[in-house]
Amino acid sequence: MIIAFWISIFFIVYTFVGYGFVLFALVKIKEAIKKPFVFKSGAELPTVSILVAAYNEQDVILEKLNNTLELDYPKDKLQVIFITDGSNDGTDIKLHDRKEITHLHQDKREGKMAAIERAMPFVSGEITVFTDANTFLNKKALMELVKHYQNPGVGAVAGEKRIIIGDTADASSAGEGFYWKYESKLKKWDYALYSNVGAAGELFSIRTALYHPVERDTIIDDHMIAMRIAEKGYIIGYEPKAYAIETASANVKEELKRKIRIAAGGMQSVLRLKKAANPFRNPLFAFQYVSHRVLRWTVTPFLLIAVFVLNLLIALNTQLTFYWVIMALQVTFYSLSIIGLYFEHRNIRIKALFVPYYFCVMNYAVLAGIFRYFGKKQSAAWEKSKRK
């Protein structure tokens, strides 16, 4: 029982904190023995196609269009495609007469993956950039993304996701912002060591020639598209200077809905990406993928429950003060989370409670997502979360 307790503790700490320290150390060792790839400043730019799948986004679609057309990239090398399949709120009408873009629309909604698959035959660029309709890119985003393709080993490049956090941020805003700052650091180090282990739909790109359609019931299509390219032996790059800005979820309920869907998709991807987790194919990439993704999306939330139960049983049976101290720390942490929930419902903002509250919300979402996936209750069609 004590052994199981400490093994569980090890994997929890490693998943959320330890991997970051190990990754940082490995990057420093690599930097000491190998020079990084150097980008040429005068290299010829590739042709680029930007693909935006938009469903019922009438409130932001014109702003997204203007943001896209204002990106700093040669216009003769840029193609813009919007797909508004299934939209019935006027999104398609607002784009109907825009000659600067290729606009695809059908009344039937079949999901984001189906929309992407339908649009790919229209893509003419050497590089395809995927971005969400409700996120806005910095002007240099494309220039920063495409430089990584000078390295022939790079098959995909992800940009950074940035969350707008106001001074009056609630737990959903602040927690999501803290999480993505930490995630961005891990992604930067992952790429510095070898490869990123996925991509977010807000902003990522691929070599068009490497695109292969994933299953239409794919829940997190962006992650799967990039990872299937990685399974072919290519590197997934990461560029923090190319970023997508979006507001946080409207509240924790909306953020929880989004996280549960991602968790269900994470479980689905773990089961489908068998090559990525195979240490005999690419040991370093498998190490990164399991450490950064698989542990979070599978066993860690269950280990948190196991640690609490085992800690209580050990403390009651051994009477050792040390285990009672650990038990007290756990109870304190989860109590702070419950207090955070109480204050959140009453619109009382105490930033010290954001971390424990959001941590618990995230891990609950993983558990709920796993059960939803195996219960076949998660649709591949994206259910849009309300944002601030």
Disulfide bonds with the S-S distance in Angstrom:
none
